[in-house]
Amino acid sequence: MDLINRFGTLGGFQIILERFTGESSLSVGLVYALLKPFGYCSDFLTKHTVEKYFVPVFTTVSQFLENLSDDELKKETARSDIISSIIKCLKCLQTRLTDSDDHMRTLEIFRLRMILRMLQVYLEYCF
């Protein structure tokens, strides 16, 4: 808790938000590296912190993943299961929201669409 509070006091959450919503480029590895610690410590984050700093990130990350080209998606799925891990981190963060049912449903639909797309890319690659 002390580390999370110190991170917030030093403006870390604002920096994370600006990194995702700013003009700088993102990669799948970077998105995972930025979200992973918060997925693990989501039980210790307040509802206010998740709403203020991570709800905008949900939209940005989902748009980023949807806009991946087939080649990028093929490369990422062949290398590891990092896209599923990103979605799991988002899911952990969304559990902190009170009205998480709608958000969870949306996230599950997104997860299923990404799985379908990964399968389609994989099948095109194999055949």
N, C-alpha and C positions, 0 to 999 in steps of 0.2 A: 504494500500500500504506500509506503513512504517513497519508493522509487517512482510509482505512478504519479503521486502528488507532486513530487519534485519535477518530473517531466512536464506536467501541466503548468506548474508555476513558471518554468523557464520558457513557456510558449511552444512546447513540443507538439501539442495537438494542433495548434494553429499552423505550424510549419507542415505537418502531415497533410492537413486540409489544403493548404496552398499548393503543395506538391502535386496532389491529385487533380485539383481544379485549375491549376495554372496552365500556361502554354508549353511547359517543358514536356519532352517526350517520355513516354512510359514504355517499359518492356514487361513481359510476363514475369520474368525473374524479379524485377524491381517491385512490381505490384505485390508479389508474394512476400518478398522480404519486408516490405513496409506493413503489410497486414498481419503477417504471422504472429508477431508478439502481442498484438491487440486481440487476436482471436484466442490466444492462450490465456490472457488475463482478462477476458471479457466479463467474468464474474465480479471483478473488482472495479469495473467502470460504472459510473453513475448513468442513469437514464439521460440526464441532461447532457453529459459529455458525448454519449453516443448520438443523441439527436442533433446536437450542434455540429459535431466534427465528423461523424461517420455516415450519417444519412446522405449527405451530398456525395460522399465517396461511393456509396452503393450504386448510384446512378452512373457515375463516371466509370467505375470498374465494369459494370455490365455493358455499357456502350463500347468500352475498349475491347472487351472480349468478343463481343458480337462483330466488331469491325476487323478482327484478325483475318488476314487472308488465309486461303486454304493451305498455302505453303507454310505459313507461320504456324498454323494450327497443327499441321502434320508434324512439323519439326518439334513442337512443344509436347505433343502427345507421345511421340516416339521416344523422347528423351526422359520423360518422367510423367507423373500424374499431378503436375503442378496446378493445372487449371481446376481440377477437382478440389485441390487443397485451398485454393483461393476462395472457391465457393463455400467450403466448410468454414473458413475464417469469417466470411460475411454472415454466414448462418449463426455462428456463435455470437457475433456482435448484435445481430437482430433479436436474439432472445432477450436482450436487455430492454427492449422497447415494450411498452404496455400494450399497444395495438399491434403486436407482432404477428398475429394470425394472417392479416392481409399481406404483410411484408413477407412472411414465410411462404405463403402460397405463391406469391410472385417470384420469390427466389427459387422455389422448387420447380416452377414452370421453366424458369431460365436455365436451371441446372439440367433439366431434361432436354431442352432445346440444344444445349451445348453438347450433351452426350450424343444426341442424334446427329448433330453436325460432325462431331469427331468420328463417329462410326461411318458416316457417308464419305468423309475425306479418307479414312483408312481403307474403305472398300474400293474407292477410286484408285488409290495408290496400289493396292494389291492386284487389281484386275486391269 
